[in-house]
Amino acid sequence: MKKYVGCDLGGTNLKAAVVDPLTGELSGVTSVPTLAREGHEAVLARMAQLIDTVIAASGVDRSEIGGVGIGAPGTMDMERGMSLFMPNLIGNWIEVPITGVISNAVHLPTFLINDVRAMTVGEWKLGAGRGIDTVACLALGTGIGGGLIIGGKLHLGIGGSAGELGHQTINFDGPPCGCGNHGCLETYASGPAITAVGLKYITQGQATRIATLVDYDLNKVNPKVIAQAAKEGDPIAIDIYERAGYYLGIAVANILVAVSPQRVVIGGGVAEAGDLLLEPVRRTVKERVFVVPVDQIDIVPAALGVNAGIIGAGLWAQIQTQA
């Protein structure tokens, strides 16, 4: 069986590996700096070199590589393989023909997918959504991304835009979001949103373990520190995750009544808080959803960890080449 290269285009690093689509096993895993400030042409040249390096390091004969999948943040035209808007990458990434450039450089079929949609495919095929034909996936980090598997297929919508679950309006009069809307889930439950609440409590002079864990260096406050404070019993930190979980629960409730997935998978760095976040999500869902059978829907942590996007991008290349 053919193997596929999965590549993740991140704001800080480019990471790639050869993916076994049966097991998800990775070989030749390599990461290099993105250096986006050098411009998209330099980044894509570095990506092509990385793909060649990964194939050589994997020990897999190049003839056994079936294609390349690239997971990238932001909005893209999947049919044309172009990036349209990448807010987390420096430089001009408007209508950059990513797949054309990479395919010409590495001489392999190349396919583009949003990075969280790639994670969704990975978790569905080989992770926490395995064996389920309708799955919703959310990734909580600097932003909140998402993806939907409906009836055993990644739901793409117009131009691959479906699944932006982090941009549901949770509060119509809420704070501005980077997407242009107000009150998106991302403004309440992303990493920066959680950090901002922790910083607010500290600057207001509230006694909290969050401050002592970072020796009152506000630059060190992050969701992981707040989660640690919560696990140590700090009531303010516990409340921060309760509130984030409540807002996330409202978003999940909206997904359930719209799509009725059999499983909701929640991943990303913020989700490492575990039940601090997931328990209020589950509780909120039970309090708010009555028109679908909540007791038949699992809300679970993602299973593939930091490599979910690479695995999913490789699997996406397999799906596309076999379509």
ABEGO torsion letter per residue (X at the ends): XBBBBBBBBBAABBBBBBBBAAAGBBBGBBBBBAGAAAEAAAAAAAAAAAAAAAAAAAGBBAAABAEBBBBBBEBBBAAAGBBABBAABBEBABGBBAAAAAAAAAGBBBBBBBAAAAAAAAAAAABAABGBABBBBBBBBABBBBBBBBGGBBBAEBGGABGBAAABBABAABBBBAAGBBGBAAAAABAAAAAAAAAAAAAAGBBBAAAAAAGGBAAABBAAAAAAAAAAGBAAAAAAAAAAAAAAAAAAAAAAAAAGBABBBBBEAAAAAEAAAAAAAAAAAAAABAABBAAABBBBBBAAEAAAAAAAAAAAAAAAAAX
